[in-house]
């Protein structure tokens, strides 16, 4: 999972896991692990949302209880913060998810499911 979270092949750690932002390479060039067969479809976005919300909501609550900024200021601060954190964490979580699926040997079947 740690290798995948770092964007490396979860099996050998030698090559890149992603060919672009979230596109997984089909096969590792070094160890021939079938990285494209691990179905990390919906889990990474959900896990990322949970992490981001657990980071942002306590900050919002503390600010609302202490400073009480206007509503529009909350939107200007926290919407971009949430978007940036989500975009930064999504590849990390997807890589870790693929590492976990590799460890558990959960692969997509021949029919795509």
N, C-alpha and C positions, 0 to 999 in steps of 0.2 A: 504494500500500500504506500509506503514512504517513497519508493522509487517512482511509482505512478504519480504521486502527488508532486514530485519534482519534475514531472514531464518526461521521465525516462521510461524505457521498457521495464515493466514490472518484473519480468522474468530474469533479465540479465543486467539491466541498468546501464547498458552501453550506448543505446541509440535513442533518438527522440521518439516519444510516444505519439505526438501529434504532427501531422504534415502541415496543418494550418491552425487557426485559433482553437477549434474543437474537433477537427477531423482526425480520426485515429488512423495511423498507418495500418494497412491490411495485415502485413507480416513484418516482424522484426528482421532487419537486415543481418543481424549478428547471430541470433539464436533461433531464428525461424519460428518464433512464437506467433500463433495466429491471433494477433491482437484485434483484428477487425471482427472476430466472431464473438466477442464479449458484449452482451446487450446492455449497455449502460444508458438506456434511452431516457427514462423519466426520473430516476433516482437522483442524479447530480443536481438538476434544478431545484428539486424539493429540499434536498439537504442544504444547498446553498442558501435558499430562502430562509430556512430555519436558522442557520448561522448568522446571516445578515440581520435578521429581525432580533435575534438575541443580543447582538452587539448594539443595535440602534435604539431599540425600545427603552432600555435603562437610561440612556443618555437623554432621550426625549422626556421621560418621566422626571428625572432630576431637574432638567431645565424648566419644565412646566411648574414644578413645585417651588423652585427657588427664584428664577428670573421672570417667569411668565412672559415670554416674548410674544409678539403678535402672531396670529395664525399664518400670515403670508411669509413671515420670516422663517417659521418652521419648514414651510414648503421649499423655500429657496435653499435652505441648508440641508435638510434631510433627504429630499428626493434625489438630488445629485449624489449625495453621499451613499445612499442605498444603491443607486445605479452603478457607481464606480466600484463599490465593494463587491457587488454581484458579478460584474465583469471580471474583476481580479480573481475572485475565489472560484468561479465556475470551472476553469481548466484544472485547478488544483483538486477540486472535489471529484471531477470526472476522472482524472488520472488515478486518484485513490480508489474510486469505485471500480475501475477496470482492474487495478491491482487486487482488490478483494475478490472480484469475480474470477480472476485467474487463479488465485489461491484456492477458491472453493470449486474450481473447475466447472463453472456455470457458463456454458456456451450456447449460442444461438443454434438451433437445429438446421438441417438442410433446407427446410421449407421456409426459413427466415424467422421462425418463432422459437 
